[in-house]
Amino acid sequence: MFDLNSNSDLLLQCKAVTADEPDLIANLANISAIIFDGMADINWAGFYFARKPDELVLGPFQGKVACVRIPFGKGVCGTAAAEKQLQHVDDVHQFSGHIACDAASNSEVVAPIIVNGEVVAVLDIDSPSVARFSKEDAQQIGLIADYCAQLDWTQL
């Protein structure tokens, strides 16, 4: 359900825009813009940074105003961080503990970004459509998160 470009084109665009830029925040801002502009039928794309103790804090994103802090284990983002596992949710209203930052969001994919065995952030993509994301979409979002793990996280 990506636009005309294939899923891998988004990853290639992310790699191209970050290739010669060392600044983490600038890179994540551009990656969220690439995803937001490159995927059809989404209403939010961005990052939450892991902070101690076990809390996510809003980072670069595209979309409406968002929740600023999410505890590990709460909602889709917090679950992805706590479990260190990609979360692919067809209907967030059926997800136990869902946090409704935007009532218009109905499906979500969240991929943890893991560096040296620790979650440093999550990549969160929301859609107003139920079951918007295919298995392939979720896999590609996971690959983008894996790429993000290769950026310089020592800056945070």
N, CA and C of each residue as an Amber inpcrd file, in Angstrom:
protein
   468
   0.8020000  -1.1940000   0.0000000   0.0000000   0.0000000   0.0000000
   0.8540000   1.2710000   0.0000000   2.1040000   1.1350000  -0.3510000
   2.9160000   2.3170000  -0.5570000   2.4730000   2.9590000  -1.8510000
   2.8990000   4.1750000  -2.1020000   2.5400000   4.8310000  -3.3430000
   3.2090000   4.1170000  -4.5190000   3.3570000   4.7900000  -5.6270000
   3.8620000   4.1610000  -6.8410000   5.2340000   3.5350000  -6.6620000
   6.0500000   4.1080000  -5.7880000   7.3670000   3.5390000  -5.5440000
   7.2190000   2.2220000  -4.8040000   8.1840000   1.3320000  -5.0030000
   8.1540000   0.0840000  -4.2400000   8.5800000   0.3770000  -2.8040000
   8.2760000  -0.5560000  -1.9160000   8.6130000  -0.3770000  -0.5040000
  10.0940000  -0.0850000  -0.3180000  10.9270000  -0.7740000  -1.0720000
  12.3650000  -0.6030000  -0.9010000  12.8150000   0.7990000  -1.3020000
  12.0440000   1.4900000  -2.1410000  12.4110000   2.8530000  -2.5170000
  12.4300000   3.7850000  -1.3100000  11.5480000   3.5780000  -0.3590000
  11.5650000   4.4150000   0.8470000  12.8570000   4.2140000   1.6190000
  13.2740000   2.9740000   1.7660000  14.5320000   2.7000000   2.4560000
  15.7040000   3.3130000   1.6850000  15.6870000   3.1810000   0.3700000
  16.7550000   3.7760000  -0.4420000  16.7790000   5.2960000  -0.2900000
  15.5920000   5.9330000  -0.2450000  15.5280000   7.3780000  -0.0410000
  16.0850000   7.7520000   1.3380000  15.7590000   6.9550000   2.3410000
  16.2730000   7.2210000   3.6930000  17.7980000   7.1410000   3.7080000
  18.3270000   6.1250000   3.0550000  19.7810000   5.9790000   2.9920000
  20.4180000   7.1420000   2.2410000  19.8020000   7.5560000   1.1400000
  20.3700000   8.6350000   0.3220000  20.3840000   9.9620000   1.0720000
  19.2950000  10.2770000   1.7700000  19.2120000  11.5830000   2.4340000
  20.1080000  11.6530000   3.6780000  20.4560000  10.5150000   4.2470000
  21.2720000  10.5070000   5.4600000  22.7430000  10.1900000   5.1980000
  23.0820000   9.8500000   3.9720000  24.4210000   9.3480000   3.6460000
  25.5540000  10.2480000   4.1170000  25.4490000  11.5360000   3.8950000
  26.5490000  12.4400000   4.2300000  26.2110000  13.3830000   5.3730000
  25.1450000  13.0720000   6.1100000  24.7190000  13.9480000   7.2110000
  24.9100000  13.2370000   8.5500000  25.7630000  13.7770000   9.4140000
  26.0120000  13.1210000  10.7030000  24.9890000  13.4450000  11.7930000
  24.1650000  14.4770000  11.6260000  23.2810000  14.9010000  12.7040000
  22.0690000  13.9700000  12.8200000  21.9270000  13.3320000  13.9620000
  20.8610000  12.3590000  14.1760000  19.4730000  12.9730000  14.0610000
  19.2390000  14.1040000  14.7030000  17.9150000  14.7190000  14.6890000
  17.5240000  15.1230000  13.2690000  18.4500000  15.7090000  12.5410000
  18.1720000  16.0910000  11.1490000  17.8290000  14.8560000  10.3160000
  18.5790000  13.7830000  10.5150000  18.3240000  12.5550000   9.7620000
  16.9590000  11.9580000  10.0910000  16.6110000  11.9040000  11.3620000
  15.3200000  11.3330000  11.7390000  14.1670000  12.2070000  11.2690000
  14.3610000  13.5150000  11.2840000  13.3330000  14.4180000  10.7630000
  13.0890000  14.1540000   9.2830000  14.1600000  14.0000000   8.5240000
  14.0100000  13.7210000   7.0960000  13.4180000  12.3370000   6.8450000
  13.7980000  11.3520000   7.6380000  13.2410000  10.0080000   7.4700000
  11.7420000  10.0210000   7.7430000  11.3230000  10.7340000   8.7830000
   9.8770000  10.8000000   9.0540000   9.1480000  11.4980000   7.9030000
   9.7620000  12.5080000   7.3010000   9.1510000  13.1910000   6.1570000
   9.0690000  12.2740000   4.9400000  10.1100000  11.4930000   4.6930000
  10.1110000  10.5560000   3.5690000   8.9730000   9.5500000   3.7260000
   8.8230000   9.0130000   4.9310000   7.7580000   8.0350000   5.1700000
   6.3930000   8.7010000   5.0280000   6.2270000   9.8540000   5.6410000
   4.9340000  10.5460000   5.6230000   4.5120000  10.8960000   4.1990000
   5.4590000  11.3470000   3.3870000   5.1600000  11.7060000   1.9990000
   5.0900000  10.4910000   1.0740000   5.7850000   9.4100000   1.4410000
   5.8980000   8.2680000   0.5440000   4.8810000   7.1690000   0.7400000
   4.1830000   7.1850000   1.8530000   3.1780000   6.1550000   2.1180000
   1.7870000   6.7640000   1.9890000   0.9160000   6.0440000   1.3320000
  -0.4650000   6.4910000   1.2080000  -1.2350000   6.1660000   2.4810000
  -2.2330000   6.9760000   2.7760000  -3.1980000   6.6930000   3.8360000
  -2.5690000   6.5420000   5.2190000  -1.6630000   7.4450000   5.5470000
  -1.1530000   7.4990000   6.9190000  -1.3770000   8.9090000   7.4530000
  -1.4780000   9.0180000   8.7710000  -1.7000000  10.3360000   9.3670000
  -0.6370000  10.7040000  10.3950000   0.3570000   9.8360000  10.5960000
   1.4390000  10.1690000  11.5340000   2.6130000   9.2580000  11.2410000
   3.8090000   9.8340000  11.2460000   5.0440000   9.0590000  11.0790000
   6.1330000   9.7490000  11.8730000   6.7350000   9.0210000  12.7790000
   7.7890000   9.6500000  13.5550000   8.4300000   8.7370000  14.5740000
   9.1690000   9.3810000  15.4540000  10.0200000   8.6720000  16.4020000
   9.7180000   9.0820000  17.8310000   9.8810000   8.1300000  18.7140000
   9.9130000   8.3790000  20.1570000  11.2540000   7.8750000  20.6590000
  11.9400000   8.7020000  21.4450000  13.2350000   8.3350000  22.0170000
  13.0630000   7.6420000  23.3600000  13.8590000   6.6170000  23.6100000
  13.8570000   5.9410000  24.9010000  14.6320000   6.7890000  25.9060000
  14.0190000   6.9690000  27.0500000  14.6390000   7.7120000  28.1460000
  14.5300000   6.8810000  29.4130000  15.4030000   7.1240000  30.3360000
  15.3480000   6.4260000  31.6260000  14.4280000   7.1860000  32.5420000
  13.6680000   6.5780000  33.4240000  13.5250000   5.1160000  33.5120000
  12.3700000   4.6250000  32.6560000  12.6880000   3.8770000  31.6350000
  11.6960000   3.1770000  30.8180000  10.5420000   4.0420000  30.3440000
  10.8990000   5.0900000  29.6350000   9.9030000   6.0130000  29.1180000
  10.2980000   6.4280000  27.7050000   9.2960000   6.6100000  26.8540000
   9.5140000   7.1490000  25.5160000   9.1430000   8.6190000  25.5100000
   9.9570000   9.4290000  24.8110000   9.7080000  10.8630000  24.7030000
   9.6620000  11.2210000  23.2150000   8.7040000  12.0380000  22.8610000
   8.4730000  12.4280000  21.4740000   9.7360000  12.9680000  20.8130000
   9.9640000  12.5090000  19.5900000  11.0740000  12.9810000  18.7720000
  10.5510000  13.5430000  17.4600000  11.3990000  13.6120000  16.4380000
  10.9810000  14.1630000  15.1400000   9.8140000  13.3770000  14.5510000
   8.8410000  14.1150000  13.9760000   7.6740000  13.4610000  13.3980000
   7.0100000  14.3540000  12.3690000   6.0850000  13.7510000  11.6280000
   5.1900000  14.4340000  10.6950000   3.7730000  14.0300000  11.0790000
   2.8790000  14.9900000  11.1950000   1.5030000  14.6900000  11.5350000
   0.9820000  15.6340000  12.5940000  -0.1570000  15.2560000  13.1870000
  -0.7850000  16.0830000  14.2100000   0.0000000  16.0220000  15.5230000
  -0.3350000  16.9470000  16.4140000   0.2530000  16.9650000  17.7460000
   0.1440000  15.5790000  18.3500000   1.1820000  15.1640000  19.0920000
   1.2460000  13.7950000  19.6010000   1.4750000  13.7700000  21.1040000
   1.2540000  12.5970000  21.6830000   1.5980000  12.3910000  23.0940000
   3.0900000  12.6470000  23.2560000   3.4690000  13.2930000  24.3440000
   4.8710000  13.6210000  24.5680000   5.6080000  12.4840000  25.2630000
   4.9890000  11.8540000  26.2500000   5.6470000  10.7950000  27.0160000
   4.7710000   9.5480000  27.0470000   5.4160000   8.4010000  26.8230000
   4.7280000   7.1120000  26.8620000   5.5760000   6.1420000  27.6810000
   5.0290000   5.5690000  28.7470000   5.7880000   4.5840000  29.5260000
   6.0110000   3.2960000  28.7330000   7.1590000   2.6630000  28.9230000
   7.3840000   1.3370000  28.3470000   6.2440000   0.4390000  28.8150000
   5.7380000  -0.3840000  27.9030000   4.6800000  -1.3240000  28.2380000
   3.2740000  -0.7760000  28.0550000   3.1340000   0.5270000  27.7810000
   1.8120000   1.1330000  27.5890000   1.6010000   1.4610000  26.1160000
   0.4310000   1.1450000  25.6030000   0.1220000   1.4340000  24.2150000
   0.9940000   0.6240000  23.2670000   0.8080000   0.8760000  21.9900000
   1.5440000   0.1280000  20.9710000   3.0310000   0.4960000  21.0100000
   3.3350000   1.7820000  21.1450000   4.7380000   2.2200000  21.1890000
   5.4550000   1.6690000  22.4140000   4.8310000   1.8020000  23.5780000
   5.4440000   1.3120000  24.8040000   5.6250000  -0.1880000  24.8160000
   4.6840000  -0.9050000  24.1790000   4.7970000  -2.3570000  24.0770000
   5.9610000  -2.7410000  23.1690000   6.1010000  -2.0590000  22.0380000
   7.2210000  -2.3270000  21.1310000   8.5480000  -2.1140000  21.8480000
   8.6270000  -1.0460000  22.6490000   9.8650000  -0.7490000  23.3780000
  10.1300000  -1.7950000  24.4540000   9.1160000  -2.1340000  25.2370000
   9.2940000  -3.0880000  26.3360000   9.6300000  -4.4860000  25.8340000
   8.9770000  -4.9020000  24.7580000   9.1730000  -6.2540000  24.2420000
  10.2930000  -6.3560000  23.2060000  10.8020000  -5.2020000  22.7630000
  11.8380000  -5.1640000  21.7230000  11.3810000  -5.9130000  20.4750000
  10.0790000  -5.7660000  20.1660000   9.4760000  -6.4630000  19.0340000
   8.6010000  -5.5100000  18.2290000   8.6310000  -5.6650000  16.9110000
   7.7510000  -4.9020000  16.0460000   6.2970000  -5.2220000  16.3910000
   5.4730000  -4.1890000  16.4260000   4.0430000  -4.3400000  16.6840000
   3.2800000  -3.9350000  15.4240000   2.4600000  -4.8440000  14.9220000
   1.6450000  -4.6160000  13.7170000   0.2050000  -4.7860000  14.1530000
  -0.5160000  -3.6700000  14.2920000  -1.8530000  -3.6890000  14.8780000
  -2.8740000  -3.2110000  13.8420000  -3.7840000  -4.1130000  13.4800000
  -4.8050000  -3.7820000  12.4780000  -5.8690000  -2.8330000  13.0180000
  -6.2040000  -2.9560000  14.3090000  -7.2290000  -2.1040000  14.9180000
  -6.7580000  -1.7250000  16.3190000  -6.2490000  -0.5130000  16.4460000
  -5.6770000  -0.0860000  17.7290000  -6.7160000  -0.0560000  18.8430000
  -7.9730000   0.0560000  18.5020000  -9.0230000   0.1040000  19.5190000
  -9.2420000  -1.2560000  20.1630000  -8.7100000  -2.2970000  19.5420000
  -8.7650000  -3.6430000  20.1090000  -7.4740000  -4.0000000  20.8450000
  -6.5040000  -3.0890000  20.8470000  -5.2040000  -3.3260000  21.4860000
  -5.2950000  -2.9330000  22.9590000  -5.0550000  -3.8800000  23.8330000
  -5.1550000  -3.6200000  25.2650000  -4.1820000  -2.5200000  25.6810000
  -4.6960000  -1.4920000  26.3290000  -3.8560000  -0.3980000  26.8020000
  -3.5340000   0.6440000  25.7530000  -4.2420000   0.6160000  24.6330000
  -4.0020000   1.5910000  23.5620000  -4.0900000   3.0180000  24.1120000
  -3.1600000   3.8650000  23.6950000  -3.1580000   5.2760000  24.0670000
  -3.6350000   6.0550000  22.8430000  -4.7350000   6.7470000  22.9680000
  -5.3100000   7.4750000  21.8310000  -4.7560000   8.8920000  21.7760000
  -3.5590000   9.0390000  21.2190000  -2.9940000  10.3760000  21.0200000
  -3.7850000  11.1280000  19.9620000  -4.2180000  10.4110000  18.9310000
  -5.0390000  10.9810000  17.8590000  -6.2080000  10.0290000  17.6380000
  -7.3930000  10.4730000  17.9570000  -8.5790000   9.6290000  17.8370000
  -8.8180000   9.1690000  16.4040000  -8.2180000   9.8360000  15.4260000
  -8.4030000   9.4580000  14.0270000  -7.5740000   8.2370000  13.6300000
  -6.5920000   7.8540000  14.4490000  -5.7450000   6.7030000  14.1210000
  -6.4710000   5.4020000  14.4270000  -6.4310000   4.4730000  13.4710000
  -7.1030000   3.1900000  13.6380000  -6.1970000   1.9790000  13.4970000
  -5.0810000   2.1250000  12.7850000  -4.1100000   1.0280000  12.6980000
  -2.7150000   1.6100000  12.8510000  -1.7710000   0.7280000  13.2050000
  -0.4500000   1.2400000  13.5870000   0.6050000   0.1530000  13.4190000
   1.8000000   0.5900000  13.0440000   2.9840000  -0.2630000  13.0690000
   4.0460000   0.4940000  13.8430000   4.6430000  -0.1880000  14.8150000
   5.7220000   0.4030000  15.6010000   6.8960000  -0.5570000  15.5990000
   8.0560000  -0.0560000  15.1960000   9.2670000  -0.8680000  15.1460000
  10.2950000  -0.3090000  16.1180000  10.8140000  -1.1490000  17.0110000
  11.8560000  -0.6700000  17.9240000  13.1670000  -0.4610000  17.1690000
  13.9180000   0.5130000  17.6160000  15.2620000   0.7610000  17.0910000
  16.2180000   0.3320000  18.1990000  16.9880000  -0.6990000  17.9180000
  17.8120000  -1.3340000  18.9410000  19.2880000  -1.1440000  18.6020000
  20.0300000  -0.5920000  19.5560000  21.4690000  -0.3830000  19.4140000
  22.1530000  -1.0500000  20.6020000  23.1140000  -1.9120000  20.3200000
  23.8370000  -2.6360000  21.3710000  22.8890000  -3.3320000  22.3440000
  21.8260000  -3.9260000  21.8130000  20.8890000  -4.6880000  22.6150000
  19.8680000  -3.8770000  23.3920000  19.9180000  -2.5440000  23.2830000
  18.9960000  -1.6750000  24.0180000  18.1240000  -0.8770000  23.0530000
  16.8670000  -0.6990000  23.4200000  15.9670000   0.1400000  22.6300000
  16.3710000   1.6030000  22.8430000  16.6990000   2.2900000  21.7570000
  17.0430000   3.7100000  21.8360000  15.8820000   4.5820000  21.3720000
  14.9550000   3.9640000  20.6080000  13.8100000   4.6990000  20.0660000
  12.8510000   3.7040000  19.4520000  11.6960000   4.2250000  19.0450000
  10.7700000   3.4470000  18.2130000  10.3660000   4.3110000  17.0270000
  10.0970000   3.6510000  15.9130000   9.5520000   4.2810000  14.7200000
   8.0740000   3.9330000  14.6870000   7.2160000   4.9450000  14.6870000
   5.7710000   4.7740000  14.8050000   5.0820000   5.3140000  13.5580000
   4.2430000   4.4840000  12.9320000   3.4790000   4.8880000  11.7530000
   2.0040000   4.5940000  12.0370000   1.1450000   5.6000000  11.8800000
  -0.2920000   5.4620000  12.1410000  -1.0910000   5.7130000  10.8670000
  -2.2760000   5.0930000  10.8140000  -3.1940000   5.2990000   9.7010000
  -4.6110000   5.4880000  10.2160000  -5.4070000   6.3040000   9.5250000
  -6.8180000   6.4290000   9.8880000  -7.6490000   5.2220000   9.4400000
  -7.0860000   4.3350000   8.6310000  -7.8120000   3.1680000   8.1260000
  -7.5180000   1.9300000   8.9700000  -8.5430000   1.1570000   9.2510000
  -8.3700000  -0.1260000   9.9260000  -7.6560000  -1.0700000   8.9600000
  -6.6980000  -1.8420000   9.4840000  -5.9470000  -2.8350000   8.7010000
  -5.2520000  -2.2180000   7.4930000  -4.7480000  -1.0130000   7.6390000
  -4.0740000  -0.3030000   6.5440000  -2.7720000  -0.9920000   6.1300000
  -2.0440000  -1.5590000   7.0900000  -0.6910000  -2.0400000   6.8270000
  -0.6690000  -3.5340000   6.5230000  -0.0500000  -3.8740000   5.4110000
   0.1430000  -5.2850000   5.0610000   1.3510000  -5.8240000   5.8420000
   1.5140000  -7.1250000   5.7770000   2.6880000  -7.7520000   6.3860000
   3.9630000  -7.1870000   5.7500000   3.9210000  -6.9870000   4.4460000
   5.0850000  -6.4470000   3.7270000   5.3770000  -5.0130000   4.1610000
   4.3250000  -4.2020000   4.3610000   4.5190000  -2.8380000   4.8630000
   5.2360000  -2.8780000   6.2050000   4.7490000  -3.7340000   7.1010000
   5.3360000  -3.8370000   8.4320000   6.8010000  -4.2690000   8.3490000
   7.0880000  -5.2100000   7.4690000   8.4790000  -5.6510000   7.2940000
   9.3610000  -4.5050000   6.8100000   8.8650000  -3.7110000   5.8650000
   9.6470000  -2.5880000   5.3550000   9.8620000  -1.5170000   6.4230000
   8.8580000  -1.2710000   7.2410000   9.0180000  -0.3210000   8.3490000
  10.0730000  -0.8550000   9.3140000  10.0630000  -2.1550000   9.5430000
  11.0960000  -2.7670000  10.3730000  12.4880000  -2.5930000   9.7860000
  12.5990000  -2.7160000   8.4660000  13.9020000  -2.5200000   7.8100000
  14.3780000  -1.0710000   7.9290000  13.4470000  -0.1250000   7.8330000
  13.8220000   1.2820000   8.0120000  14.2920000   1.5070000   9.4450000
  13.6020000   0.9100000  10.4200000  14.0350000   1.0250000  11.8160000
  15.4210000   0.4080000  12.0000000  15.6640000  -0.7470000  11.3710000
  16.9890000  -1.3740000  11.4500000  18.0540000  -0.4560000  10.8670000
  17.7290000   0.2100000   9.7630000  18.6720000   1.1660000   9.1890000
  18.9210000   2.3250000  10.1600000  17.8690000   2.8240000  10.7720000
  18.0140000   3.9270000  11.7280000  18.9490000   3.5520000  12.8780000
  18.9800000   2.2720000  13.2410000  19.8700000   1.8170000  14.3090000
  21.3340000   1.9980000  13.9320000  21.6240000   2.1140000  12.6460000
  23.0020000   2.2940000  12.1820000  23.4600000   3.7560000  12.2280000
  22.5330000   4.6730000  12.5120000  22.8960000   6.1010000  12.6070000
  23.6450000   6.3290000  13.9220000  24.1790000   7.5400000  14.1010000
  24.9740000   7.8590000  15.2890000  24.0910000   8.2510000  16.4630000
  23.8020000   7.2840000  17.3310000  22.9390000   7.5110000  18.4830000
  23.6940000   8.0550000  19.6940000  24.9890000   8.2560000  19.5750000
  25.7660000   8.8010000  20.7000000  25.4340000  10.2760000  20.9190000
  24.7550000  10.9090000  19.9680000  24.4320000  12.3330000  20.0700000
  23.3150000  12.6230000  21.0610000  22.5470000  11.6150000  21.4360000
  21.4140000  11.8640000  22.3540000  21.8540000  11.8360000  23.7940000
